[in-house]
């Protein structure tokens, strides 16, 4: 287990031994409306692993990911990917946002959504060639959605929409996959399909980081866990970090609601 320090020397230390880390945060602070929602958080993602970001509602889990990707501004701190800034390696990173943050009424086909993952290859005029279509269809096939390629995205169920967004991320052929609540509001079959794809990516040597809310599946789904409640609580392998004591430190009185059996053991 590695318990994170909230203090950090922001000089040269960020670059020491972090070049191999797909994503390293140091002293990251994020604020909404003048109130910090993430305070001085450190995190070091291990290559070729699946990491769950876990904490109670309002703990700053999604804000941490969005700030790392510069979707929302950070007040302070540094984020590096393989020892480089985001802009230098953004082609190696795929992001799947929360499903409820997407306008599903936008009139576009499932196949077109997946092709958006190839936007850097398609160029300014979006010339879709046969090889692009084949790659997009292969990604849909991987998530069990090939038969829906011509369907309007808004006509799909929530679970089907989530699969399509994962297919779009797969089309990017990234080295790092960042997912914000990928299992929220999906059916059991979709959850099983998504976790199978994510584990396959890990087995291929890719790195997966996911904001995750279901404590009962952390041990089955992930290799490592990052516990946060506005401040970083702990980071490390699931078997030594996903413990009643550290979960109690993360959730406090809300642990009994999040996972009653762990709360009883704390």
KAGISUL-V144516 format. One record per residue. N is the residue number from 0. RES is the residue in one letter. SS is DSSP state (h for helix, s for strand, l for the rest). NEAR is the number of other ideal C-beta (glycine too) atoms within 8 Angstrom. D_CENTER is the distance of its C-alpha to the mean C-alpha in Angstrom with 1 decimal. Layout:
# KAGISUL-V144516
{{N,RES,SS,NEAR,D_CENTER} {N,RES,SS,NEAR,D_CENTER}}
This chain:
# KAGISUL-V144516
{{0,X,l,9,21.5} {1,X,s,7,20.6} {2,X,l,7,21.1} {3,X,l,11,19.8} {4,X,l,6,22.5} {5,X,l,10,22.2} {6,X,l,5,24.7} {7,X,l,10,24.2} {8,X,l,5,26.5} {9,X,l,9,25.0} {10,X,l,5,27.6} {11,X,l,5,27.2} {12,X,h,9,25.2} {13,X,h,11,21.8} {14,X,h,8,23.0} {15,X,l,6,24.5} {16,X,l,4,23.0} {17,X,l,11,19.5} {18,X,l,7,20.1} {19,X,l,7,18.6} {20,X,l,13,15.3} {21,X,l,9,12.5} {22,X,l,14,11.3} {23,X,s,13,13.8} {24,X,s,14,14.3} {25,X,s,12,17.8} {26,X,s,12,19.3} {27,X,s,18,16.7} {28,X,s,13,18.2} {29,X,s,16,17.2} {30,X,s,9,19.8} {31,X,s,8,20.4} {32,X,l,4,24.1} {33,X,l,4,25.3} {34,X,s,6,23.6} {35,X,s,9,20.9} {36,X,s,10,17.8} {37,X,s,13,16.3} {38,X,s,8,19.2} {39,X,s,12,19.5} {40,X,s,17,16.4} {41,X,s,14,16.2} {42,X,s,13,13.5} {43,X,s,9,13.9} {44,X,l,13,11.5} {45,X,l,10,13.7} {46,X,l,9,14.1} {47,X,l,7,14.0} {48,X,l,11,12.3} {49,X,s,14,9.6} {50,X,s,15,8.5} {51,X,s,14,8.0} {52,X,s,13,8.0} {53,X,s,14,11.1} {54,X,l,12,13.8} {55,X,l,10,16.2} {56,X,l,3,16.1} {57,X,l,5,16.5} {58,X,l,10,15.2} {59,X,l,14,13.1} {60,X,h,11,9.6} {61,X,h,10,8.5} {62,X,h,12,11.2} {63,X,h,16,10.1} {64,X,h,14,7.0} {65,X,h,11,9.6} {66,X,h,15,12.2} {67,X,h,12,10.7} {68,X,l,10,10.7} {69,X,l,7,14.0} {70,X,l,5,13.4} {71,X,l,9,15.2} {72,X,l,6,17.7} {73,X,l,10,17.7} {74,X,l,8,21.0} {75,X,s,7,21.1} {76,X,s,13,19.5} {77,X,s,9,18.2} {78,X,s,14,15.0} {79,X,s,13,15.7} {80,X,s,15,14.1} {81,X,l,10,16.6} {82,X,l,10,19.0} {83,X,s,7,18.9} {84,X,l,8,17.9} {85,X,h,11,15.2} {86,X,h,5,18.0} {87,X,h,7,19.4} {88,X,h,11,16.6} {89,X,h,7,14.6} {90,X,h,7,15.8} {91,X,h,9,13.9} {92,X,s,14,10.4} {93,X,s,11,8.9} {94,X,s,11,6.7} {95,X,s,13,6.8} {96,X,l,8,8.0} {97,X,l,9,9.6} {98,X,h,12,12.5} {99,X,h,6,15.0} {100,X,h,5,14.4} {101,X,l,9,15.9} {102,X,l,4,19.6} {103,X,l,7,20.4} {104,X,l,5,24.1} {105,X,l,7,23.7} {106,X,l,5,26.2} {107,X,l,7,24.6} {108,X,s,10,24.5} {109,X,h,15,21.7} {110,X,h,12,22.7} {111,X,h,8,22.6} {112,X,h,13,19.0} {113,X,h,14,18.1} {114,X,h,14,20.5} {115,X,h,9,18.6} {116,X,h,14,16.2} {117,X,h,12,19.4} {118,X,h,8,20.5} {119,X,h,5,21.1} {120,X,h,6,23.4} {121,X,h,11,25.1} {122,X,l,6,26.3} {123,X,l,3,27.8} {124,X,l,5,29.9} {125,X,l,7,27.3} {126,X,l,6,29.7} {127,X,l,7,28.2} {128,X,l,6,30.0} {129,X,h,5,30.4} {130,X,h,6,28.1} {131,X,h,12,25.2} {132,X,h,11,26.0} {133,X,h,8,26.2} {134,X,h,10,22.8} {135,X,h,16,21.3} {136,X,h,11,23.3} {137,X,h,8,22.3} {138,X,h,14,18.6} {139,X,h,16,19.7} {140,X,h,9,21.8} {141,X,h,9,19.0} {142,X,l,14,17.3} {143,X,l,7,20.8} {144,X,l,13,21.3} {145,X,h,8,23.8} {146,X,h,4,26.6} {147,X,h,11,25.0} {148,X,l,12,24.8} {149,X,l,6,27.5} {150,X,l,9,26.5} {151,X,s,8,25.6} {152,X,h,13,21.9} {153,X,h,8,23.2} {154,X,h,5,25.3} {155,X,l,11,22.5} {156,X,l,6,21.4} {157,X,h,9,18.1} {158,X,h,12,17.0} {159,X,h,11,18.4} {160,X,h,13,16.7} {161,X,h,14,13.2} {162,X,h,14,14.5} {163,X,h,17,15.7} {164,X,h,13,12.6} {165,X,h,14,11.1} {166,X,h,17,14.5} {167,X,h,14,14.2} {168,X,h,14,11.2} {169,X,h,13,13.4} {170,X,h,14,16.3} {171,X,l,10,14.9} {172,X,l,4,15.4} {173,X,l,11,12.8} {174,X,l,7,12.6} {175,X,s,14,9.0} {176,X,s,15,6.2} {177,X,s,14,2.9} {178,X,s,14,2.6} {179,X,s,13,4.7} {180,X,l,12,7.3} {181,X,l,12,7.8} {182,X,l,11,11.0} {183,X,l,9,12.5} {184,X,l,6,16.0} {185,X,l,11,16.2} {186,X,l,7,19.1} {187,X,h,5,19.5} {188,X,h,7,20.1} {189,X,h,12,16.9} {190,X,h,11,14.8} {191,X,h,8,16.9} {192,X,h,11,16.5} {193,X,h,15,12.7} {194,X,h,10,12.6} {195,X,h,8,15.5} {196,X,h,12,13.8} {197,X,h,15,10.8} {198,X,h,10,13.5} {199,X,h,8,15.6} {200,X,h,10,13.3} {201,X,h,14,13.2} {202,X,h,6,16.9} {203,X,l,6,17.4} {204,X,l,6,16.2} {205,X,l,11,12.8} {206,X,s,16,9.9} {207,X,s,12,6.7} {208,X,s,13,4.2} {209,X,s,15,3.3} {210,X,s,11,5.4} {211,X,l,13,8.5} {212,X,l,8,12.0} {213,X,l,7,14.3} {214,X,h,10,15.9} {215,X,h,5,18.2} {216,X,h,9,15.8} {217,X,h,14,13.9} {218,X,h,8,16.8} {219,X,h,4,17.0} {220,X,h,11,13.4} {221,X,l,12,12.2} {222,X,l,9,14.0} {223,X,s,14,13.0} {224,X,s,15,12.2} {225,X,s,12,11.8} {226,X,s,15,14.0} {227,X,s,17,14.4} {228,X,l,12,16.9} {229,X,l,9,17.2} {230,X,l,9,18.2} {231,X,s,12,16.5} {232,X,s,12,18.3} {233,X,s,15,17.6} {234,X,s,14,15.5} {235,X,s,9,16.6} {236,X,s,9,17.1} {237,X,h,12,16.7} {238,X,h,6,20.5} {239,X,h,7,21.5} {240,X,h,15,19.0} {241,X,l,10,18.2} {242,X,l,8,21.8} {243,X,h,9,23.8} {244,X,h,7,24.9} {245,X,h,13,21.5} {246,X,h,16,20.1} {247,X,h,11,23.3} {248,X,h,9,22.8} {249,X,h,16,19.3} {250,X,h,11,20.4} {251,X,h,9,24.2} {252,X,h,5,26.2} {253,X,h,8,23.2} {254,X,h,14,22.5} {255,X,h,7,25.3} {256,X,h,5,23.6} {257,X,h,11,20.2} {258,X,l,9,21.7} {259,X,h,7,25.6} {260,X,h,6,26.3} {261,X,h,12,24.4} {262,X,h,12,26.0} {263,X,h,6,29.4} {264,X,h,6,28.8} {265,X,l,9,27.8}}
